[in-house]
Amino acid sequence: MKGYGSYIFDLDNTLVDSSRGYTIAFSKAFEEYGIPYHEERYNEYIRMPFNILFSHYYPNSPCKYRDFVSLIVSTYDKTHLDCVRLFPDAEACIEILLKKEKTLGVVSNSYTKHINGILSKLGVLDLFSSVVGTDRVVMSKPDPEPVLLCMSEMDSVPEETIMVGDSDNDVIAGKLAGSDTALIDRTGAVRRDASPTFHISSLSELVDIKTIW
């Protein structure tokens, strides 16, 4: 019975609370395109890739997709660093895993410059061996490509890796990449349709998870 050697984390709602910055960006873009914005549906918005989000709420106008994304990104760029924070359990978890000489990575459907900017602002960027954003791959989560790229850069293998995130997209991507998965549910409202290996409510639980290799 051994612990994992490598841990791959989603970013938003897993390691960091970036909800305020995204709320500002989404609400502005939705208003611009006449889409009603419902704050209680934030978790639904944040888990959708931009192309799916746009086609779902603004169908039949694909030519406007780039402008929609540009408005979200530019607004987020101006606000997110003043709003983001590292979850306390994430800070403690990272510290414990590094003391145990584990390798850490981040895979997110955000752009790499945003991920790096957030992690740098929070003083933890150098603690991660690999950071994979949506712009570094052809296919984003739930496709396994970004997880596989992260594992390759971490020099890890699926059997010794666990993918940790707050959505089915994270679970599906990890499973398709051959790794175990942990779904973190901080609110009690996260869907569990993808059947992760583990369900956790805090990253503090992650350090005690073991597996048989």
C-alpha positions as CSV (number, residue, x, y, z in Angstrom):
1,M,0.0,0.0,0.0
2,K,1.6,3.2,-1.2
3,G,0.6,6.8,-1.8
4,Y,0.6,8.4,-5.2
5,G,3.9,9.9,-6.6
6,S,2.2,12.6,-8.7
7,Y,-0.8,14.8,-8.2
8,I,-2.4,16.8,-10.9
9,F,-4.8,19.5,-9.9
10,D,-7.5,21.5,-11.6
11,L,-7.2,25.2,-10.8
12,D,-10.5,27.0,-10.3
13,N,-12.6,25.8,-7.4
14,T,-10.0,23.2,-6.6
15,L,-6.8,25.0,-5.7
16,V,-8.0,28.6,-5.9
17,D,-11.1,30.6,-5.4
18,S,-11.4,32.8,-8.5
19,S,-15.1,33.1,-8.5
20,R,-15.3,36.9,-8.1
21,G,-13.1,37.6,-11.1
22,Y,-15.0,35.1,-13.3
23,T,-18.4,36.4,-12.0
24,I,-17.4,39.9,-13.2
25,A,-16.2,38.7,-16.6
26,F,-19.1,36.4,-17.3
27,S,-21.8,38.9,-16.2
28,K,-20.3,41.6,-18.4
29,A,-20.1,39.3,-21.5
30,F,-23.6,37.9,-20.8
31,E,-25.0,41.5,-20.6
32,E,-23.3,42.5,-23.8
33,Y,-25.0,39.6,-25.7
34,G,-28.3,40.0,-24.0
35,I,-28.0,36.7,-22.1
36,P,-29.6,36.6,-18.6
37,Y,-26.8,36.0,-16.0
38,H,-27.8,34.0,-13.0
39,E,-25.2,34.1,-10.2
40,E,-26.5,30.9,-8.6
41,R,-25.6,29.1,-11.9
42,Y,-21.9,30.2,-11.6
43,N,-20.7,26.6,-11.1
44,E,-22.4,25.6,-14.3
45,Y,-20.8,28.4,-16.3
46,I,-17.3,27.9,-15.0
47,R,-17.2,24.2,-15.8
48,M,-18.2,24.7,-19.4
49,P,-15.5,25.3,-22.1
50,F,-16.1,28.7,-23.7
51,N,-17.3,27.2,-27.0
52,I,-19.9,25.0,-25.3
53,L,-21.0,27.9,-23.0
54,F,-21.5,30.2,-26.0
55,S,-23.3,27.7,-28.2
56,H,-25.6,26.7,-25.3
57,Y,-26.7,30.2,-24.4
58,Y,-26.2,32.0,-27.7
59,P,-27.0,29.4,-30.5
60,N,-26.9,30.0,-34.2
61,S,-24.3,32.8,-34.1
62,P,-20.9,31.1,-34.2
63,C,-19.4,34.2,-35.9
64,K,-19.7,36.1,-32.7
65,Y,-18.0,33.5,-30.6
66,R,-14.5,35.0,-30.8
67,D,-15.8,38.4,-29.6
68,F,-17.6,36.8,-26.7
69,V,-14.5,35.0,-25.6
70,S,-12.4,38.1,-26.1
71,L,-14.7,40.1,-23.8
72,I,-14.6,37.5,-21.1
73,V,-10.8,37.2,-21.3
74,S,-10.1,40.9,-21.4
75,T,-12.4,41.6,-18.5
76,Y,-11.0,38.7,-16.5
77,D,-7.4,40.0,-17.2
78,K,-8.3,43.3,-15.6
79,T,-9.8,42.0,-12.4
80,H,-8.9,38.4,-11.6
81,L,-5.5,39.0,-9.8
82,D,-7.2,41.4,-7.3
83,C,-9.8,38.8,-6.5
84,V,-8.1,35.4,-6.4
85,R,-7.1,33.5,-3.3
86,L,-5.6,30.1,-2.5
87,F,-8.0,27.9,-0.6
88,P,-6.6,27.3,2.9
89,D,-6.8,23.5,2.6
90,A,-5.0,23.8,-0.8
91,E,-2.1,25.7,0.8
92,A,-1.8,23.0,3.5
93,C,-2.1,20.2,1.1
94,I,0.6,21.5,-1.2
95,E,3.0,22.0,1.7
96,I,2.4,18.4,3.0
97,L,2.8,16.8,-0.5
98,L,6.0,18.6,-1.2
99,K,7.4,17.6,2.1
100,K,6.6,14.0,1.1
101,E,8.5,14.7,-2.2
102,K,5.5,14.3,-4.4
103,T,5.4,15.9,-7.9
104,L,2.7,18.4,-8.5
105,G,1.0,19.6,-11.7
106,V,-1.9,21.8,-12.8
107,V,-4.3,21.1,-15.7
108,S,-7.0,23.7,-16.4
109,N,-9.3,24.8,-19.2
110,S,-8.1,28.3,-18.6
111,Y,-5.4,29.9,-20.7
112,T,-1.8,29.2,-19.5
113,K,-1.0,32.8,-19.0
114,H,-3.9,33.1,-16.6
115,I,-2.9,30.0,-14.7
116,N,0.7,31.2,-14.4
117,G,-0.3,34.7,-13.5
118,I,-2.5,33.4,-10.6
119,L,0.0,30.9,-9.3
120,S,2.7,33.5,-9.5
121,K,0.6,36.1,-7.7
122,L,-0.1,33.6,-4.9
123,G,3.7,32.7,-4.7
124,V,3.3,29.0,-5.6
125,L,4.1,28.8,-9.4
126,D,7.5,27.3,-8.8
127,L,6.0,24.5,-6.8
128,F,4.4,22.9,-9.8
129,S,6.5,20.8,-12.3
130,S,4.0,21.2,-15.1
131,V,1.2,23.7,-15.9
132,V,-1.0,22.9,-18.9
133,G,-3.6,25.3,-20.1
134,T,-6.2,24.9,-22.9
135,D,-3.9,26.8,-25.3
136,R,-1.2,24.2,-25.0
137,V,-3.3,21.3,-26.4
138,V,-5.6,20.6,-29.3
139,M,-8.4,19.1,-27.1
140,S,-9.3,20.4,-23.6
141,K,-10.7,18.4,-20.7
142,P,-12.7,16.1,-20.7
143,D,-10.3,14.9,-23.4
144,P,-7.2,13.2,-21.7
145,E,-4.7,15.1,-23.9
146,P,-3.9,17.8,-21.3
147,V,-3.6,15.3,-18.5
148,L,-1.3,13.1,-20.6
149,L,0.9,16.1,-21.5
150,C,1.1,17.1,-17.8
151,M,2.1,13.5,-16.8
152,S,4.8,13.5,-19.6
153,E,6.3,16.8,-18.3
154,M,6.2,15.5,-14.7
155,D,7.9,12.3,-15.8
156,S,5.1,10.3,-14.2
157,V,3.0,7.3,-15.1
158,P,-0.8,6.9,-14.9
159,E,-0.7,4.1,-12.3
160,E,1.1,6.5,-9.8
161,T,-0.9,9.6,-10.6
162,I,-4.1,11.0,-9.3
163,M,-6.1,13.8,-11.1
164,V,-8.0,16.1,-8.6
165,G,-10.8,18.4,-9.7
166,D,-14.2,19.7,-9.0
167,S,-16.1,18.6,-12.1
168,D,-16.9,15.5,-14.2
169,N,-14.6,17.0,-16.9
170,D,-11.7,16.5,-14.5
171,V,-12.7,13.0,-13.6
172,I,-13.3,11.9,-17.2
173,A,-10.0,13.4,-18.4
174,G,-8.1,11.6,-15.6
175,K,-9.8,8.3,-16.2
176,L,-9.2,8.4,-19.9
177,A,-5.6,9.2,-19.2
178,G,-5.4,6.0,-17.1
179,S,-5.0,7.7,-13.7
180,D,-7.1,7.5,-10.5
181,T,-9.3,10.5,-9.8
182,A,-10.6,12.5,-6.8
183,L,-13.6,14.7,-7.1
184,I,-13.6,17.6,-4.6
185,D,-17.1,18.9,-3.6
186,R,-16.7,22.0,-1.5
187,T,-20.4,23.0,-1.7
188,G,-22.3,19.7,-1.7
189,A,-23.8,20.5,-5.1
190,V,-21.2,18.9,-7.4
191,R,-22.5,16.2,-9.8
192,R,-20.8,12.8,-9.5
193,D,-22.0,11.2,-12.8
194,A,-18.4,10.3,-13.9
195,S,-17.8,8.0,-10.9
196,P,-14.4,9.2,-9.5
197,T,-12.1,6.9,-7.6
198,F,-12.6,9.1,-4.5
199,H,-15.0,11.7,-3.3
200,I,-13.5,14.4,-1.0
201,S,-14.9,17.6,0.5
202,S,-11.5,19.1,1.3
203,L,-7.9,18.8,-0.1
204,S,-6.8,17.9,3.5
205,E,-8.4,14.4,2.8
206,L,-6.1,14.0,-0.2
207,V,-2.9,13.4,1.7
208,D,-4.3,10.3,3.4
209,I,-5.5,8.6,0.3
210,K,-3.5,5.4,-0.5
211,T,-3.6,3.0,-3.4
212,I,-2.2,-0.5,-4.2
213,W,0.3,-0.5,-7.1
